[in-house]
Amino acid sequence: MKIVEAHLVNAFTSNGSGGNPAGVVLHADDLSNEEKLSIAQAVGYSETAFVSQDEEVDYALSFFTTTGEVDFCGHATLAAFSTMYQSGVVTNGKYIQRTKAGILEVNISETGHIVMDQQLPQYRDVLSYEAISELIGLEPSILESTYLPVEVVSTGLPDIIVPVPSGYLDKIKVNHKLTSDFCKRHEVIGIHAFELCDESSKLTASCRNFAPLFGISEESATGSASGALACYLTKHLYQGSSKRFTFEQGRAMDCISTITASVDSSEGGIKRVRVGGFADKIGMQKVAL
């Protein structure tokens, strides 16, 4: 019997609370994909990150939900590097990780704040308000009133970015069966809905994320979708300029998370996408294989 230790970590915490839990397994070089899936299922979180050595870059990371492997996971990346930093495996500085979404840079500050690069955006498709309306329980006219498109954007994983008017974010009622079928047909991870905050707020937007196709009814912080949202807002509201964003997520779950994002942009397009935040360890779980 093999015993594997999984660190349990809340990622994108807000002043030490909230966040989205992820599992982290260090020294995962000898684990098979079947074993990784079993560990992720035993941990039971939306994603678990597995950290291995790499011959060309600093680390190779793989990510498993309770149903299978995904190419990238922002909050599990944050959890993994925060765990290594707090355990003394790494110090503050720059690191390079290999993921199935590409070779990506991660920066760790002395405060433990983690900032990770994401892929440059791919704007894949614009979807009708009518198609999304039946998935989230809001009338097409409500979605249309934002004057913003529903668009599939990827900075590592493709998500449906859905703008809703102020006051409607908490009224979303997702039909999980219809959403799973829709996401499977369109080859996307899930829905990332947002409402813009007042200009006087320190927050750019409040968000909700749903990925029932991957066993996630709702999660309280989504790093990859936050990068996609930052690029979406840059494209539609802040063309040609570099911008920093602060997103809130998890309010409807009573688990508020804070996610920062930045986009370096010029008239030639987006040059760099980064997402950051803090993480806090909450425990350890031993899994028998």
Buried (B, 14 or more C-beta within 10 A) or exposed (E): EEEBEBBBBBBBBBEEEBBBBBBBBBEBEEBEEEBBBBBBBBBEBBBBBBBBEBEEBBBBBBBBBBEEBBBBBBBBBBBBBBBBBBEEEBEEEEBBBBBEBBBBBBBBEEEBBBBBBBBBBEBBBEBEBEEBBEBBEBEBEBBBBBEBBBBBBBBBBBBBBBBBBEEBBEEBEBBBEEBBBBBEEBEBBBBBBBBBBEEEEEBBBBBBBBBBBBBBEBBBBBBBBBBBBBBBBBBBEBEEEBBEBBBBBBBBBEBBBBBBBBBEBEEEEBEEBBBBBBBBBEEEBEBEB
